[in-house]
Amino acid sequence: MRIKPSIPKGTRDFTSEVMFRREFIFKNVKSIFKSYGYSPIETPAMENIQTLTGKYGDEGDRLIFKVLNSGDYLKDIQLDENVTSQNISNKIASKALRYDLTVPFARFVVQNQEKLTFPFKRYQMQNVWRADRPQKGRFREFFQCDVDIVGSNSLLSEIELIQLTDDVFTSLNIPNVKIFINNRKVLVAMVNKMLAKEYFNDIVIALDKIDKIGFDNVKKEIIAKGVTKQSCEILDDFVNCKSIADLEILLSDTDSSKNGLDDLKFIFDSINKIGLKSCEIVFNITLARGLDYYTGCIFEVITKDLKIGSIAGGGRYDNLTSVFGNNKLSGLGISFGIDRIYLVMEELGLFNDQIDKDTSVMFINFGKEEAVECLPIIQKLRKVGIISEIYPDSTKIKKQMTYANNKSFDYVVMIGEDEIKTGLISVKDMSNGFQENVTINDFIKKLN
Amino acid sequence: MRIKPSIPKGTRDFTSEVMFRREFIFKNVKSIFKSYGYSPIETPAMENIQTLTGKYGDEGDRLIFKVLNSGDYLKDIQLDENVTSQNISNKIASKALRYDLTVPFARFVVQNQEKLTFPFKRYQMQNVWRADRPQKGRFREFFQCDVDIVGSNSLLSEIELIQLTDDVFTSLNIPNVKIFINNRKVLVAMVNKMLAKEYFNDIVIALDKIDKIGFDNVKKEIIAKGVTKQSCEILDDFVNCKSIADLEILLSDTDSSKNGLDDLKFIFDSINKIGLKSCEIVFNITLARGLDYYTGCIFEVITKDLKIGSIAGGGRYDNLTSVFGNNKLSGLGISFGIDRIYLVMEELGLFNDQIDKDTSVMFINFGKEEAVECLPIIQKLRKVGIISEIYPDSTKIKKQMTYANNKSFDYVVMIGEDEIKTGLISVKDMSNGFQENVTINDFIKKLN
C-alpha cells in the first residue's frame, strides 16, 4: 500500500538548513544559561495525567494531548449510553504529553529533592505539545527553553533573570526588545482599591487581552461580569499609570512592603545602577499573565519590530510545588519561545552572517579502487576537524560537481591515476574556481 | 489535592549530573557525524498513524504509543458490543509517537525530496517511544542517534559507516568493540542451499536468537515449523563458517555477485587496507536482524565487556521509501543506542576524567546592597566564559559555603564592606582552601 507522506497538523519537519539555525539559537541560549550557574535537566515527554490536569485552567486541560493505554485498554470498561469522550478519557489514557516545562519541573523538584542542592537552578530545553489551533508562530509541537530557580524568594533572582534575558537577546542581535514587568501583588492591591476583590480573576483575564481588544472592550467585559462603573474609573487611573513613581502615588495609602511596590522599586533601582546591554525594562500595569500559579513579579518580553506576541515570559510562583507535597519552595522562572525567536530572526535577516560553517572538502569518485585510496586521506582531514567525504558513486564528474555545489563544499579534491602516481592531489577552490596540484600535507596545512 | 510525584513506567528524569554525561556522548557523536558530511534533521514526535503501522511487524505495531484525538473523539462512533480495543484504536487515535527514526526518515525523504540533495546524508538524534516491558537497558522513552545515506547503492557507504562506527567508539574510549557484519543476500543463498526457501522468515527469526537460546533450540524451533533435518545439516555447515573464506567454499556453486559474497569481500579487503582505530570487524553468519526492511549488508555492534545486547545496529534497505511513493532510493543506516552506550560507559567508569568542567565562581551574599555591588563584577566574569553567580539570599555564611561545596565551585569570592572600600576582593580557592585578597582584574587574569 502506498501512503501519501504527511505529518500531523501543527507539527513540522526540520531540514538541515533550519536545524543549523535552530542550533545556533540553542547554543547561544545554553551558554548564557550555563554562565549564570544554571544546570540542565530533562523530564519525560509523557507524564502521568494527574500530574498535568488542573494546572493550566479548563482551557489548558482541553489542549493536553493524551496517550492511549497499551494492550486491551477497554477490558474493564462498561461501554453504555453514559460513556462520553470526556468521562472515558482518564480511564483509557493515563498518560499525557508535556504541556509546558514548569509543571513537570515542579514535579521533578519534589520527586528528586534529596538529590538536589537548593536553591536549585536549572535550565530545560525540550519540546512541549498543545492541541491548539495552529497559526503563525503557534504550533502543536514547539520548543521551550526554561530557566528556573527554586528555594529562594530573594529579589536578586528577579534581577538575575532580567540580566540573563538581556544577555540572551543581545547575543542573538535582536533589536528593540522590551522586558515588561509587573507584580501580581500590585494587581491585588489595584483590585482591592477598586473594591472588586471577588472579580480578581475576571479583571486580570480581561486586562491580559488589552493589546488585542483595547481598553474599552476590557471595561465592557468586566462590567458584564458585574464590576461597577466606579470601579472601572479607578482602573482608568491605574491603566494610565506609566511608571513606578505614578504607581507609588496611587498606592500611597496601602502597605508598600505588601503591595509589590518595594519589590519593583528595588528591581528598577538595581537594574538602573548596573545597566542592561540592549533590552529596555518597562513597567506595565496591564501585564497580568493568564496562568494561575504566579504570585509575585511577572515578565513578558516582546520585540517592537514584529507583531508575533511575546517571545519570552515568566514570573514568580510561591505554591507550585505544594501540590506535589512540598510547601516551602518559592520559585522564579522565565521561558524563551524558541520557535517565535526563530521567526523573528528569520524575518529580520539575523541569521545571515552569524552561523559558522566548518571547512568542507569533497573527493571526486573515479572508481572503486581510486576511492579506497582516498579514504586514509579523508580520515586525516576529519581528524583535524574538516568535514570531508567522497562521493559514493563513480558517476559522471558533472553530476558529482553539482552535488558539491549544492552542498556548498569549500574544496573539491581529485585523486585519479595520475595523482596516485605523482603523490600530488588536485584541489579546486570552489569559491573562485582556482585549481592547483599540491601535496596532501601542504593542503592540510593550508586548511589549518 | 496533593499528588504523589511520579512518572510513567519505563521513563526517566535526568538530573544535571546525568545530563552532563549524556551531553558528552552527544557532543562526541555529533562532531563525528558532521565530519563525515552528515547533516542534522528532525521530525515530529507524533506521526500520522498510517505512517507507522505495518512497518515493524505485528509485535512492533502493538508497541506503538497512540495519541488520543482531541475534542469529542467519540462523536461519530457507534459504541456497541462489536467494539474492541483493537478495532476502535485507529478511529479514536489518528496519531502515534515515533517508534524509531528510520521510518519517519523515509517519510521525510519522500515528502521533502524537492528540497534535498541526493545522495542525502543525514543524522538524527531524537527520542523514540515503545510500549515494551522495561528492563535493564530497555526503556519506554529512549534516545536514538541515526546516520543514514539514501540515494546510492555504493559499497563505499558501508565502508564509511564502519569507519564512522569505529570513530564513535574510539572517541568514547569504549574498549573491545566488535562490529558484526553479515549480508541478507548471504542468508537468502544459505536458505536456498538448504532447499528451505519457503521458511526464510522462520529461519532468520530463529537464527537471530542464537545467542539467547543456543543453536540446538534454534534448530528445534525451525524443525517445528517444518524445516527438514537434512536442511538443518546444511545450516550446521553455515553456522560453523567463521570467515569469508569459509563462506566462499560453501557458496562456490552460486553466483558470487548475487549472493552477497562480492560485497563482503570488497568491504573486508578495503577495511583491512585502511585499518580501524579500535574496533574489530567480524563476519557473523548468524546475524540476521529482525526488521523486515533490510536487503543487503547488516551490522550489529557489541562490546565484549558488558552483556547488554547491541549498542548499535543497522543495514542496507532498498525498498523503504517505496511505501511513501519513491521506488528509486537505496538506503543504508546505522543507529546508535545512546542509553545503552551510557550504561556501558558508567559501568566501565569511562566518564570520570573525560568531562570538561568550566571554571566556576560563587559570590557570598552579605546583604542586598553589597550583592548589587557584586553584579557588575559577576557580569565581567561571565563575559569571559566563567560560570558565576551570587548566592541569592544573605543567609549564614556556613550555609552559603555548603551550597558552594555541593555545587563544586572552584572559587568563592567575598565582597563585604571592607572589600568595597579597598577595591580588593577576597578569593578562596576551593581546591586547597587558600584565601587571598586581589584586585578584580588580577583575579580575571588568573582565571584566564
Interface residues (C-beta under 8 A of the other chain):
Chain A: M1 R2 I3 K4 P5 S6 I7 P8 T11 R12 D13 F14 T15 S16 M19 F20 E23 I32 K34 S35 Y36 G37 S39 P40 I41 E42 T43 P44 A45 M46 E47 N48 Q50 T51 G54 R62 L63 F65 K66 V67 L68 S70 G71 D72 Y73 L74 K75 L79 D80 V83 T84 S85 Q86 I88 S89 I92 A93 S94 K95 L97 R107 F108 V110 Q111 N112 K115 L116 T117 F118 P119 K121 R122 N127 W129 A131 R140 E141 I149 S152 S154 L155 L156 S157 I159 E160 Q163 D167 F266 S270 K273 I274 S322 V323 F324 G325 D358 S360 M362 N365 K368 A371 V372 L375 P376 Q379 R382 G385 I386 I387 S388 E389 I390 Y391 P392 D393 S394 Y403 N406 K407
Chain B: M1 R2 I3 K4 P5 S6 I7 P8 T11 R12 D13 F14 T15 S16 M19 F20 E23 I32 K34 S35 Y36 G37 S39 P40 I41 E42 T43 P44 A45 M46 E47 N48 Q50 T51 G54 R62 L63 F65 K66 V67 L68 S70 G71 D72 Y73 L74 K75 L79 D80 V83 T84 S85 Q86 I88 S89 I92 A93 S94 K95 L97 R107 F108 V110 Q111 N112 K115 L116 T117 P119 K121 R122 N127 W129 A131 R140 E141 I149 S152 S154 L155 L156 S157 I159 E160 Q163 D167 F266 S270 K273 I274 S322 V323 F324 G325 D358 S360 M362 N365 K368 A371 V372 L375 P376 Q379 R382 G385 I386 I387 S388 E389 I390 Y391 P392 D393 Y403 N406 K407
